[in-house]
Amino acid sequence: MAKVSVIIPNYRHAPYLQERIDSVLAQTWRDFEIIILDDCSPDNSREVIERYRGNERITHIVYNEQNSGSTFVQWQKGFDLSQGEYIWIAESDDFAEPGFLAACVEQLDQDPACTLAYTESRLVDAESRPMKKRMKKAYSRGRECDIWDGEEFVVANMLRCNTIYNASMVVFRKSALPGDRSYTGFRLNGDWLFWVEIALQGRVAHINKALNNFRQHNVKVTRTTHRDGTALIELLRLYDILLARIALPRRTRWAVEGRIARHALRALRRIDDPARQREVSALWHQKYKHIRWRIVWYKLYRHLFLRPRFIH
């Protein structure tokens, strides 16, 4: 039985599939199986995938007859097929450096309480060229690898934004899979909830080295969900769950609410349809009846109470 199960969920990423699969096969850590899942792609993904049929490391190739409509449903299918102690969700449009898997497995192996290990990511364009843009990182303690208590990691990093922004940058313990599958009910933010649930079960290893390449291109769900308001509605539901899971002092909770409210009011401008924009705005104001005061409190809190890390 392989130590690591590598799940490659694909939907119409034919131009990137070969680089993705080859980067997995080129890992210096060799004890892994590969599970390829195609969600009824309308492009020539099947043709690319079939080139790898018969490879000794590929244990499953599964084609959906109908599109599932959910990345997270595909994840779950992969989890059910996986046999490894650890799982790596290698998104089909990304690719990894050869030492990625070895670096993550090392952290998980040396600490049984570590449920999740992840590296930093380098943003690349559709042609695999490095980009100047940078994503928000978790706070670093200046070491090659920062080890966090899970709840401390979530409070310091995951309440301000999803600092684990790409599934391809993570390897986690299969035993830490959330029993509650509510993350599958999200279209965009299910991964955010998923990582929080795993982190809260133990410790988190944050490897301060870019060993993952996160591709930016036009075939992404993110852009659509921001334009139609789905992202903001999901964010409202997500924070209901997160703030119920994490006990915070009242004034800190207000500051967190103020920070996300400020983000929401700015993001409303990205919704294309004015009627939809008004509808989403009304939902936020209904949830946070004193939304403007929450934002004012957040600004004061940053400056008056020792500038706590997680709300910057």
Backbone bond lengths (Angstrom), bond angles and torsions (degrees), N, CA, C in turn:
res aa  C-N    CA-C-N  psi(-1)  N-CA   C-N-CA  omega(-1)  CA-C   N-CA-C  phi
1 M - - - 1.467 - - 1.528 109.55 -
2 A 1.309 116.41 133.37 1.465 121.30 -178.50 1.525 110.78 -70.48
3 K 1.312 115.90 149.53 1.469 122.04 178.54 1.533 111.18 -71.67
4 V 1.335 115.84 -38.58 1.466 121.33 -175.56 1.526 109.69 -122.36
5 S 1.313 115.77 133.17 1.464 121.55 171.72 1.522 108.10 -101.21
6 V 1.321 116.32 120.38 1.467 121.96 179.22 1.521 108.22 -101.40
7 I 1.322 116.38 115.21 1.466 121.95 -179.54 1.518 108.34 -101.12
8 I 1.329 116.64 123.50 1.467 121.70 177.35 1.530 107.86 -113.29
9 P 1.348 117.83 95.15 1.467 120.66 177.91 1.532 108.82 -86.78
10 N 1.298 116.71 125.19 1.471 120.12 -174.48 1.521 111.98 -122.86
11 Y 1.336 115.01 140.49 1.464 121.10 167.02 1.510 108.15 -146.64
12 R 1.286 116.81 112.97 1.468 128.46 179.14 1.531 114.13 46.01
13 H 1.299 115.61 45.91 1.462 121.51 175.37 1.526 111.44 -113.95
14 A 1.308 115.81 35.10 1.469 120.39 -178.20 1.533 113.58 -52.07
15 P 1.343 119.65 -40.35 1.474 118.54 -178.02 1.530 114.14 -64.10
16 Y 1.340 116.74 -19.72 1.455 120.37 -174.54 1.526 113.50 -110.86
17 L 1.319 116.66 -7.73 1.463 120.81 -171.62 1.523 113.60 -63.02
18 Q 1.303 117.34 -43.40 1.461 119.00 -177.81 1.527 110.93 -61.72
19 E 1.336 116.42 -45.03 1.463 119.14 179.13 1.520 110.78 -63.18
20 R 1.333 116.21 -38.43 1.472 120.50 178.34 1.529 111.02 -61.37
21 I 1.326 116.42 -54.63 1.470 120.62 -175.63 1.521 110.82 -65.46
22 D 1.313 116.85 -41.30 1.468 120.03 179.96 1.529 111.13 -62.92
23 S 1.339 116.86 -36.10 1.466 119.14 -179.36 1.528 111.56 -69.84
24 V 1.324 116.63 -28.07 1.470 119.91 174.16 1.524 109.95 -72.32
25 L 1.311 116.07 -46.79 1.465 120.36 -179.35 1.531 112.04 -63.77
26 A 1.333 117.77 -22.06 1.460 121.80 -178.14 1.536 113.11 -89.93
27 Q 1.336 118.65 4.64 1.461 121.01 -178.66 1.528 111.72 -63.02
28 T 1.322 116.23 140.03 1.466 120.50 178.89 1.527 110.99 -70.01
29 W 1.340 117.44 -29.85 1.468 121.22 171.97 1.524 107.16 -78.59
30 R 1.316 118.02 122.53 1.457 121.22 -167.75 1.533 115.31 -104.96
31 D 1.328 118.67 -8.85 1.456 120.49 -173.92 1.531 110.42 -89.35
32 F 1.318 116.40 77.12 1.464 120.00 -178.44 1.529 111.34 -147.25
33 E 1.321 114.72 157.12 1.458 123.24 170.41 1.520 108.05 -114.47
34 I 1.327 116.87 156.95 1.466 121.23 178.45 1.524 109.27 -121.12
35 I 1.325 115.11 131.33 1.469 122.76 176.51 1.526 106.92 -118.19
36 I 1.324 117.04 116.00 1.471 121.35 -179.21 1.524 108.79 -105.34
37 L 1.330 115.39 126.08 1.465 122.17 -178.94 1.525 108.98 -122.15
38 D 1.319 116.79 121.68 1.471 119.51 177.57 1.517 109.17 -111.86
39 D 1.334 115.41 127.70 1.467 121.10 -173.75 1.525 111.47 -94.49
40 C 1.331 115.30 55.98 1.474 122.56 178.15 1.527 111.25 57.94
41 S 1.315 115.92 53.91 1.467 120.95 -179.07 1.526 111.07 -66.62
42 P 1.359 117.80 136.18 1.460 120.82 179.25 1.532 112.79 -83.96
43 D 1.346 118.28 -4.66 1.460 120.74 -179.95 1.534 109.87 -95.03
44 N 1.299 118.63 -159.60 1.466 121.09 -177.91 1.529 112.97 -95.24
45 S 1.339 115.82 33.61 1.465 120.28 178.64 1.523 111.88 -58.55
46 R 1.325 116.21 -40.81 1.471 119.49 -177.98 1.530 110.71 -60.02
47 E 1.312 116.29 -39.59 1.466 120.39 179.72 1.534 110.54 -61.46
48 V 1.342 116.13 -42.38 1.469 119.83 179.32 1.526 110.15 -66.73
49 I 1.321 116.83 -44.94 1.465 121.08 -177.43 1.525 111.41 -62.14
50 E 1.331 116.19 -40.39 1.465 119.79 -176.59 1.519 113.21 -63.97
51 R 1.314 117.64 -21.46 1.461 119.95 176.52 1.528 111.63 -62.98
52 Y 1.329 116.23 -22.59 1.462 120.94 -176.67 1.524 113.07 -99.68
53 R 1.309 117.12 -2.08 1.463 119.29 178.78 1.532 109.19 -62.49
54 G 1.302 115.61 133.69 1.465 120.27 -177.94 1.515 112.89 98.98
55 N 1.345 117.53 -12.86 1.461 119.42 175.95 1.528 108.71 -63.85
56 E 1.316 116.83 135.13 1.460 121.47 -173.06 1.522 113.53 -62.83
57 R 1.320 117.77 -22.54 1.463 119.49 -178.04 1.530 112.95 -89.25
58 I 1.315 116.93 -12.47 1.466 120.12 -179.10 1.530 109.08 -91.76
59 T 1.325 115.37 112.86 1.469 120.73 -176.42 1.531 112.84 -95.86
60 H 1.344 116.83 -24.28 1.466 119.91 -178.96 1.524 110.00 -144.80
61 I 1.336 115.91 136.27 1.457 123.15 166.32 1.523 105.93 -128.09
62 V 1.346 115.75 117.61 1.466 119.77 -175.15 1.527 109.13 -125.43
63 Y 1.336 115.95 125.79 1.465 121.78 176.73 1.526 108.89 -108.51
64 N 1.322 117.02 125.87 1.463 120.47 173.91 1.522 110.05 -75.84
65 E 1.321 116.59 139.86 1.467 120.64 176.47 1.521 111.05 -79.13
66 Q 1.340 116.49 -24.87 1.459 122.69 174.82 1.517 108.47 -132.74
67 N 1.320 116.27 148.76 1.457 119.82 178.97 1.526 110.21 -68.92
68 S 1.334 116.22 132.25 1.462 120.90 -177.42 1.522 112.19 -74.77
69 G 1.336 116.39 -25.41 1.454 120.78 -178.40 1.511 114.38 78.27
70 S 1.336 116.96 6.56 1.457 119.53 -177.08 1.522 111.63 -147.56
71 T 1.322 115.31 122.13 1.459 120.35 173.71 1.520 110.51 -59.87
72 F 1.329 116.99 -38.70 1.455 121.14 -172.92 1.527 112.53 -74.93
73 V 1.315 117.24 -27.73 1.463 120.38 172.30 1.528 109.63 -65.90
74 Q 1.325 116.53 -38.40 1.469 121.32 176.39 1.531 110.50 -65.56
75 W 1.311 116.72 -40.83 1.464 119.15 175.32 1.522 110.49 -54.13
76 Q 1.329 115.39 -48.15 1.460 119.86 -176.57 1.520 111.69 -61.81
77 K 1.307 116.32 -38.36 1.464 119.87 176.79 1.529 110.09 -60.96
78 G 1.317 116.73 -41.21 1.455 120.99 177.42 1.521 112.41 -64.48
79 F 1.334 116.99 -40.73 1.462 120.58 178.73 1.524 110.48 -60.17
80 D 1.329 115.98 -41.33 1.466 120.17 -178.54 1.530 111.72 -65.20
81 L 1.330 117.15 -30.24 1.467 121.07 -179.32 1.530 112.67 -86.58
82 S 1.326 117.24 -19.32 1.467 120.93 -171.77 1.527 111.98 -71.61
83 Q 1.329 114.65 146.57 1.466 121.92 179.37 1.523 112.44 -117.26
84 G 1.319 118.08 -9.93 1.460 121.78 -174.17 1.518 114.11 -77.65
85 E 1.322 115.52 161.69 1.461 122.21 174.81 1.524 110.23 -72.40
86 Y 1.335 115.70 -32.87 1.460 122.09 179.69 1.524 109.49 -118.38
87 I 1.336 115.51 155.65 1.465 121.23 -179.29 1.527 109.52 -128.80
88 W 1.311 114.13 137.07 1.468 122.05 173.60 1.523 107.54 -124.39
89 I 1.335 117.50 117.73 1.468 121.99 174.98 1.525 106.62 -89.29
90 A 1.308 116.62 99.31 1.468 121.96 -176.57 1.527 108.27 -94.15
91 E 1.327 116.17 94.15 1.466 120.44 -176.60 1.525 110.22 -56.60
92 S 1.332 115.31 142.93 1.466 120.66 -167.44 1.520 114.86 -71.19
93 D 1.337 118.04 -14.01 1.468 119.32 179.55 1.527 112.56 -103.47
94 D 1.341 118.06 0.73 1.463 121.80 178.74 1.521 110.17 -102.32
95 F 1.330 116.76 177.14 1.461 120.55 172.01 1.518 108.91 -153.06
96 A 1.339 116.08 159.52 1.459 121.29 -172.18 1.512 111.88 -119.05
97 E 1.321 114.76 155.61 1.456 120.59 169.87 1.531 108.69 -74.71
98 P 1.326 118.68 153.34 1.477 120.69 -174.78 1.522 114.89 -57.48
99 G 1.336 118.26 -28.05 1.460 120.43 -177.20 1.510 115.42 -92.72
100 F 1.341 117.11 5.86 1.466 120.14 -176.13 1.525 112.12 -57.87
101 L 1.306 116.77 -55.37 1.458 121.05 -174.41 1.528 111.49 -63.78
102 A 1.315 117.20 -41.22 1.465 120.82 179.33 1.523 111.34 -60.56
103 A 1.334 117.26 -41.76 1.463 121.37 -178.62 1.531 111.23 -64.48
104 C 1.320 117.23 -42.49 1.467 120.82 -178.89 1.528 111.88 -72.42
105 V 1.322 116.54 -43.38 1.465 120.38 -179.98 1.526 110.96 -62.30
106 E 1.317 117.11 -37.74 1.468 120.96 178.54 1.526 111.28 -56.70
107 Q 1.335 116.94 -44.20 1.457 120.60 -179.09 1.530 111.63 -68.21
108 L 1.307 116.97 -40.68 1.462 120.54 179.84 1.522 111.35 -68.80
109 D 1.323 116.82 -38.35 1.460 120.97 -178.93 1.528 112.14 -66.67
110 Q 1.321 116.86 -38.73 1.461 119.06 -173.35 1.533 113.26 -83.72
111 D 1.335 117.44 -8.44 1.465 120.32 179.39 1.532 109.56 -139.85
112 P 1.340 117.82 98.93 1.468 120.83 -179.23 1.526 113.95 -59.48
113 A 1.349 116.79 -21.10 1.461 119.65 179.18 1.521 112.70 -84.62
114 C 1.329 116.81 -7.71 1.465 120.97 178.89 1.529 108.43 -80.07
115 T 1.319 116.47 118.20 1.467 120.60 -177.66 1.525 112.66 -97.12
116 L 1.330 116.29 -16.33 1.468 119.86 -173.17 1.520 109.34 -150.52
117 A 1.334 116.50 129.88 1.465 121.92 174.55 1.524 107.81 -126.86
118 Y 1.341 115.74 135.62 1.458 117.61 179.66 1.514 111.41 -146.69
119 T 1.322 115.13 156.06 1.454 122.33 -179.80 1.525 109.16 -108.90
120 E 1.310 116.13 172.43 1.459 120.03 170.93 1.534 108.99 -77.83
121 S 1.333 115.36 166.25 1.460 121.35 -178.77 1.524 111.13 -123.60
122 R 1.293 114.41 147.76 1.461 122.23 172.60 1.527 106.95 -103.69
123 L 1.325 117.84 128.76 1.462 120.33 177.47 1.525 109.37 -79.79
124 V 1.334 115.99 132.93 1.459 121.29 177.24 1.523 109.27 -128.41
125 D 1.310 116.71 156.91 1.463 120.30 -179.74 1.527 110.65 -89.34
126 A 1.321 115.74 -172.53 1.467 120.32 -176.66 1.515 112.80 -61.67
127 E 1.333 117.43 -23.88 1.473 122.03 179.46 1.532 112.08 -98.53
128 S 1.334 116.84 14.72 1.474 123.58 177.36 1.523 113.41 71.33
129 R 1.323 116.93 18.59 1.465 120.24 178.24 1.521 109.90 -88.27
130 P 1.348 118.11 135.84 1.471 121.34 179.00 1.526 111.31 -59.12
131 M 1.331 116.06 142.39 1.463 122.85 179.13 1.525 109.81 -108.11
132 K 1.334 115.34 157.36 1.459 120.00 178.70 1.525 112.05 -78.15
133 K 1.315 116.74 -25.85 1.458 121.07 -178.17 1.530 110.72 -60.78
134 R 1.335 116.74 145.12 1.457 122.40 178.20 1.528 109.78 -126.74
135 M 1.318 116.15 145.65 1.457 121.33 176.15 1.527 109.49 -91.90
136 K 1.336 116.28 161.17 1.456 120.50 177.82 1.531 110.07 -69.14
137 K 1.329 115.82 131.49 1.457 121.16 -179.10 1.522 110.34 -99.70
138 A 1.342 114.52 161.81 1.457 119.55 167.06 1.520 107.86 -67.47
139 Y 1.320 117.05 153.68 1.456 120.42 176.88 1.519 109.49 -63.22
140 S 1.311 116.49 135.40 1.465 121.55 -177.91 1.514 110.30 -105.43
141 R 1.312 115.49 143.45 1.459 121.44 176.67 1.526 111.00 -95.45
142 G 1.319 115.60 12.57 1.460 120.00 174.20 1.509 114.93 81.49
143 R 1.328 116.54 16.36 1.458 119.79 179.06 1.524 109.81 -109.95
144 E 1.329 115.57 166.15 1.466 120.04 177.66 1.517 110.61 -62.70
145 C 1.331 115.90 -34.93 1.465 121.13 175.76 1.525 108.68 -139.99
146 D 1.328 117.15 122.00 1.462 122.16 177.07 1.526 109.15 -92.78
147 I 1.323 116.58 127.08 1.458 121.39 176.96 1.528 108.22 -104.13
148 W 1.315 115.41 122.23 1.461 121.36 -177.23 1.530 110.94 -115.22
149 D 1.319 116.67 143.53 1.457 119.91 160.89 1.528 106.82 -62.97
150 G 1.328 116.61 139.85 1.461 119.66 -172.50 1.509 114.63 -58.37
151 E 1.340 117.22 -46.16 1.467 119.01 -179.00 1.521 110.81 -67.89
152 E 1.336 116.57 -38.07 1.467 119.60 177.62 1.525 110.22 -62.36
153 F 1.332 116.56 -39.85 1.462 120.48 178.48 1.532 110.80 -62.03
154 V 1.322 116.28 -45.01 1.464 120.38 -178.78 1.524 110.79 -63.62
155 V 1.338 117.35 -46.24 1.465 120.69 -178.72 1.527 111.06 -65.40
156 A 1.333 116.60 -42.08 1.464 120.46 -176.27 1.514 113.38 -74.63
157 N 1.337 117.00 -27.14 1.462 119.61 -170.59 1.529 115.25 -126.70
158 M 1.317 117.71 -44.72 1.460 120.24 -168.48 1.527 114.08 -86.08
159 L 1.332 118.50 -7.54 1.462 119.34 174.38 1.520 111.93 -86.43
160 R 1.313 117.80 -20.77 1.469 119.98 -179.71 1.522 111.30 -86.85
161 C 1.336 117.33 -32.30 1.468 123.01 177.07 1.531 106.46 -173.07
162 N 1.300 116.86 176.71 1.467 120.34 176.94 1.523 108.01 -89.69
163 T 1.345 116.75 93.96 1.461 119.35 -179.19 1.530 111.84 -76.19
164 I 1.338 117.56 -11.69 1.470 120.62 170.63 1.531 105.48 -99.41
165 Y 1.308 115.50 74.64 1.462 122.73 -165.80 1.521 114.12 -86.30
166 N 1.334 117.97 -4.68 1.461 121.24 -177.12 1.524 108.81 -143.25
167 A 1.326 116.75 121.24 1.472 120.41 -177.28 1.521 112.66 -58.65
168 S 1.323 117.09 -29.91 1.464 121.08 -176.59 1.522 113.17 -65.46
169 M 1.325 118.61 -13.78 1.461 121.59 -177.07 1.522 112.67 -91.03
170 V 1.344 118.31 5.11 1.464 122.59 -169.79 1.525 112.55 -124.40
171 V 1.334 116.05 142.23 1.467 122.98 164.51 1.524 105.92 -125.87
172 F 1.329 117.66 134.56 1.464 120.52 -175.41 1.523 111.13 -138.56
173 R 1.325 115.92 163.80 1.460 121.28 178.87 1.533 110.68 -76.20
174 K 1.305 115.92 132.87 1.459 119.17 176.82 1.524 110.47 -62.88
175 S 1.327 117.24 -33.64 1.466 121.22 -178.86 1.522 112.39 -64.92
176 A 1.343 116.98 -16.50 1.469 121.13 -179.28 1.528 112.67 -94.41
177 L 1.327 118.14 4.60 1.463 120.15 178.62 1.522 110.27 -55.29
178 P 1.336 118.37 132.34 1.466 120.64 -179.13 1.523 111.85 -61.39
179 G 1.329 116.16 132.23 1.458 119.90 175.95 1.516 111.29 -68.55
180 D 1.332 115.70 -32.91 1.457 121.75 176.97 1.528 108.40 -84.26
181 R 1.310 117.29 118.90 1.458 121.38 -177.61 1.526 112.63 -93.52
182 S 1.308 117.61 27.85 1.471 120.33 -177.50 1.526 111.94 -62.18
183 Y 1.332 117.78 -22.06 1.472 120.14 178.64 1.529 111.62 -61.52
184 T 1.327 117.34 -25.86 1.470 120.04 -179.36 1.531 111.82 -71.14
185 G 1.329 117.49 -12.93 1.463 120.91 178.99 1.516 113.59 -83.95
186 F 1.344 116.43 -1.42 1.458 120.64 177.77 1.524 109.89 -99.43
187 R 1.324 115.14 148.65 1.451 119.68 175.34 1.521 111.67 -90.51
188 L 1.347 115.50 -37.06 1.458 120.57 -174.57 1.523 112.96 -115.04
189 N 1.341 117.47 -45.43 1.458 121.72 -169.16 1.525 114.89 -97.28
190 G 1.325 117.59 13.02 1.458 120.15 179.85 1.514 112.86 -61.81
191 D 1.335 116.99 -34.77 1.469 119.58 -179.90 1.523 111.17 -66.32
192 W 1.334 117.10 -38.24 1.469 122.18 178.85 1.527 109.87 -56.46
193 L 1.335 115.67 -50.84 1.456 120.69 178.59 1.529 111.25 -63.97
194 F 1.315 117.04 -40.07 1.461 123.08 -179.16 1.532 110.71 -58.43
195 W 1.351 117.38 -48.82 1.470 120.28 -178.77 1.523 111.59 -66.62
196 V 1.323 117.30 -36.94 1.461 120.19 177.70 1.523 110.41 -61.76
197 E 1.327 116.68 -46.14 1.465 120.71 -178.72 1.528 111.24 -61.42
198 I 1.318 117.75 -38.53 1.470 120.65 178.88 1.522 110.72 -72.12
199 A 1.329 117.34 -43.32 1.467 121.52 -178.43 1.526 111.67 -60.70
200 L 1.319 117.48 -38.14 1.461 120.98 -176.05 1.523 112.73 -68.44
201 Q 1.320 117.35 -11.01 1.468 120.44 -178.78 1.526 113.55 -87.81
202 G 1.330 118.31 -6.50 1.462 118.98 -177.30 1.509 112.08 -172.97
203 R 1.333 115.89 -130.65 1.456 121.97 179.37 1.523 110.37 -114.70
204 V 1.335 114.86 160.65 1.460 122.80 -179.10 1.523 108.95 -122.15
205 A 1.338 116.49 132.17 1.466 121.77 175.01 1.523 108.15 -106.32
206 H 1.330 115.65 117.55 1.463 121.80 179.06 1.521 108.23 -106.83
207 I 1.326 116.68 106.89 1.463 123.10 -177.52 1.528 108.27 -87.45
208 N 1.316 116.35 116.48 1.465 121.03 -173.23 1.525 112.26 -84.56
209 K 1.304 115.00 58.16 1.457 121.40 -179.92 1.526 108.28 -148.94
210 A 1.327 117.08 135.18 1.468 121.19 -177.88 1.523 110.23 -81.56
211 L 1.336 115.84 96.42 1.471 121.43 179.74 1.531 111.55 -111.82
212 N 1.317 116.18 2.57 1.459 122.16 178.42 1.523 108.78 -121.34
213 N 1.337 116.27 145.85 1.468 121.89 177.36 1.523 108.77 -116.76
214 F 1.333 115.28 115.32 1.460 124.14 -174.12 1.523 108.64 -101.22
215 R 1.324 115.69 110.76 1.465 120.00 -172.80 1.523 112.24 -82.25
216 Q 1.334 115.28 137.37 1.457 123.29 176.26 1.527 109.10 -110.82
217 H 1.325 115.97 123.69 1.475 120.02 179.89 1.519 108.49 -157.39
218 N 1.312 116.96 -177.80 1.466 121.03 -172.59 1.519 114.48 -83.03
219 V 1.330 117.82 -17.02 1.468 120.38 -176.86 1.523 108.53 -91.00
220 K 1.327 116.78 71.16 1.456 121.74 -178.80 1.531 110.11 -136.31
221 V 1.340 115.83 145.38 1.458 121.52 179.25 1.523 111.00 -69.03
222 T 1.330 117.01 -31.19 1.460 122.28 -171.47 1.518 112.82 -53.85
223 R 1.310 118.31 -47.24 1.466 121.85 -175.75 1.526 111.28 -61.25
224 T 1.331 117.14 -43.69 1.456 120.99 -178.37 1.517 111.80 -65.00
225 T 1.328 117.20 -43.05 1.464 120.41 -176.99 1.523 112.40 -68.50
226 H 1.327 117.50 -25.63 1.472 119.63 175.15 1.526 110.18 -76.11
227 R 1.316 117.37 -37.87 1.469 120.15 -176.88 1.526 112.61 -73.26
228 D 1.345 117.28 -30.07 1.476 118.37 -177.49 1.528 113.16 -99.60
229 G 1.328 117.81 2.08 1.462 121.37 175.76 1.513 114.95 89.61
230 T 1.323 117.51 -7.49 1.463 120.69 -179.03 1.532 111.53 -58.64
231 A 1.333 116.88 -39.81 1.458 120.79 -177.26 1.529 111.46 -59.22
232 L 1.342 117.17 -43.35 1.465 120.13 -177.91 1.522 112.31 -72.14
233 I 1.317 117.06 -34.69 1.462 119.74 176.44 1.522 110.10 -66.74
234 E 1.331 115.97 -41.57 1.466 120.15 177.41 1.526 111.07 -64.34
235 L 1.334 116.56 -38.49 1.457 120.22 -179.22 1.525 110.96 -62.79
236 L 1.313 116.15 -38.19 1.459 121.66 177.52 1.526 110.34 -60.98
237 R 1.321 116.13 -44.83 1.470 121.25 179.48 1.525 111.51 -69.49
238 L 1.332 115.96 -38.20 1.457 120.00 -179.66 1.525 111.31 -62.04
239 Y 1.333 117.10 -46.03 1.464 119.42 -178.38 1.520 112.54 -68.85
240 D 1.308 117.79 -26.55 1.467 120.01 171.24 1.526 109.69 -57.74
241 I 1.323 115.92 -44.33 1.466 120.98 -178.25 1.528 110.55 -71.50
242 L 1.346 117.31 -47.11 1.458 120.59 -176.38 1.523 112.06 -62.57
243 L 1.327 116.39 -44.41 1.466 119.57 -177.24 1.524 111.76 -73.56
244 A 1.317 117.36 -18.16 1.466 120.59 172.81 1.525 110.99 -79.80
245 R 1.333 116.37 -26.88 1.468 121.47 -178.06 1.521 112.57 -84.36
246 I 1.350 117.76 -27.68 1.456 122.16 -174.11 1.523 110.15 -113.54
247 A 1.333 116.71 121.56 1.465 121.08 177.30 1.528 109.38 -79.90
248 L 1.329 116.34 121.47 1.465 121.94 -179.90 1.518 110.15 -126.73
249 P 1.331 117.78 147.18 1.470 119.62 170.91 1.526 109.68 -56.93
250 R 1.327 116.91 149.33 1.462 121.06 -173.50 1.525 112.60 -56.14
251 R 1.340 116.37 -46.62 1.462 118.05 -176.36 1.534 111.25 -68.27
252 T 1.353 116.96 -29.61 1.463 120.27 176.65 1.527 110.26 -71.08
253 R 1.314 115.72 -41.16 1.470 119.85 177.33 1.522 110.69 -60.21
254 W 1.307 117.30 -43.09 1.464 120.28 178.38 1.529 110.75 -60.01
255 A 1.334 116.19 -39.78 1.463 120.19 179.89 1.529 110.99 -65.72
256 V 1.331 116.42 -40.90 1.469 119.76 176.97 1.523 109.90 -62.33
257 E 1.327 116.36 -45.00 1.461 120.24 178.65 1.525 110.72 -61.28
258 G 1.341 116.37 -38.48 1.462 119.79 178.73 1.508 112.22 -65.22
259 R 1.324 115.93 -38.97 1.462 119.37 -179.80 1.524 111.25 -65.14
260 I 1.344 116.62 -46.59 1.470 118.26 -178.61 1.524 110.88 -71.09
261 A 1.353 117.44 -30.98 1.462 120.01 177.41 1.522 110.32 -65.76
262 R 1.320 116.97 -42.08 1.468 120.49 177.67 1.522 110.39 -60.72
263 H 1.343 116.80 -43.22 1.467 120.91 176.69 1.526 110.45 -60.31
264 A 1.349 116.26 -43.72 1.467 120.29 -176.92 1.520 111.64 -63.55
265 L 1.334 117.63 -43.63 1.464 120.42 -178.44 1.528 110.83 -64.64
266 R 1.328 116.63 -35.34 1.459 119.21 176.59 1.529 111.28 -70.11
267 A 1.338 116.14 -40.26 1.470 121.00 -176.67 1.524 112.47 -70.94
268 L 1.324 117.44 -19.78 1.471 120.12 178.21 1.529 110.91 -57.00
269 R 1.322 116.86 -31.38 1.467 120.66 -177.56 1.531 112.16 -66.30
270 R 1.312 116.64 -16.82 1.468 120.26 -177.97 1.531 112.46 -84.54
271 I 1.340 116.83 -10.16 1.468 120.24 -179.69 1.526 108.94 -78.05
272 D 1.322 116.55 128.43 1.467 121.80 -173.35 1.524 113.47 -70.51
273 D 1.327 117.64 -43.50 1.464 122.44 -173.07 1.533 109.97 -88.27
274 P 1.341 119.34 119.24 1.471 121.99 -178.86 1.527 113.21 -57.97
275 A 1.334 117.64 -37.50 1.467 120.50 -179.99 1.522 110.16 -66.02
276 R 1.315 116.00 -41.98 1.463 120.88 177.77 1.532 110.18 -65.88
277 Q 1.305 116.27 -37.26 1.463 121.22 178.34 1.527 110.44 -60.22
278 R 1.341 116.74 -44.72 1.465 121.06 179.05 1.529 111.21 -65.13
279 E 1.320 115.72 -38.43 1.470 120.88 -179.89 1.538 111.26 -63.11
280 V 1.320 116.18 -47.02 1.470 120.70 -179.31 1.523 110.38 -66.92
281 S 1.330 116.64 -40.31 1.468 120.77 178.03 1.523 110.84 -59.63
282 A 1.325 116.53 -42.42 1.468 120.93 179.86 1.524 111.34 -62.31
283 L 1.324 117.67 -36.99 1.466 121.27 178.87 1.526 111.04 -64.48
284 W 1.332 117.11 -41.21 1.463 120.68 179.27 1.524 111.66 -68.18
285 H 1.333 116.75 -41.22 1.458 119.70 179.92 1.533 111.14 -69.94
286 Q 1.321 116.46 -30.04 1.460 120.12 176.68 1.527 110.78 -69.12
287 K 1.339 116.17 -40.54 1.463 120.71 -179.59 1.526 111.03 -70.40
288 Y 1.335 116.01 -45.63 1.467 121.13 -179.73 1.521 108.10 -114.36
289 K 1.327 114.77 87.14 1.468 120.61 -171.78 1.534 112.08 -63.08
290 H 1.330 116.19 -25.05 1.462 120.29 179.02 1.535 108.64 -112.08
291 I 1.310 115.63 49.17 1.461 121.00 -170.73 1.529 112.24 -60.34
292 R 1.325 117.58 -39.58 1.469 120.48 -179.13 1.532 110.70 -67.38
293 W 1.338 116.37 -39.58 1.457 119.76 178.71 1.530 110.89 -67.90
294 R 1.337 116.55 -34.38 1.462 119.88 176.43 1.534 109.96 -61.12
295 I 1.320 116.34 -41.42 1.470 120.36 -179.43 1.523 110.41 -66.20
296 V 1.339 116.76 -42.80 1.470 120.70 177.24 1.527 109.94 -60.95
297 W 1.344 116.45 -42.91 1.462 120.13 179.59 1.531 111.32 -62.86
298 Y 1.316 116.32 -40.76 1.469 119.88 178.46 1.527 110.69 -58.18
299 K 1.327 117.19 -43.60 1.464 120.59 -179.26 1.531 111.16 -65.22
300 L 1.331 116.51 -40.83 1.464 120.34 178.41 1.527 110.42 -67.56
301 Y 1.302 115.72 -42.22 1.468 122.00 -176.56 1.522 111.11 -59.72
302 R 1.311 116.78 -40.47 1.466 121.19 -179.86 1.518 111.55 -57.94
303 H 1.327 116.26 -35.60 1.460 119.97 -173.48 1.533 113.83 -97.13
304 L 1.339 116.54 -25.16 1.463 119.24 -174.33 1.522 114.51 -95.01
305 F 1.321 117.61 -25.25 1.459 120.07 -172.54 1.523 111.52 -118.08
306 L 1.319 115.62 60.31 1.457 123.80 169.69 1.529 114.08 63.12
307 R 1.309 116.60 19.40 1.474 121.76 177.18 1.524 111.26 47.63
308 P 1.337 118.53 61.66 1.465 121.30 -177.53 1.530 111.84 -55.67
309 R 1.298 115.63 140.20 1.459 121.22 -168.45 1.535 113.64 -61.73
310 F 1.342 117.04 -39.37 1.445 118.01 -166.10 1.524 114.94 -76.38
311 I 1.338 119.20 -9.95 1.466 118.18 -179.32 1.522 112.09 -109.44
312 H 1.307 119.71 10.67 1.470 120.70 178.19 1.518 109.36 -69.34
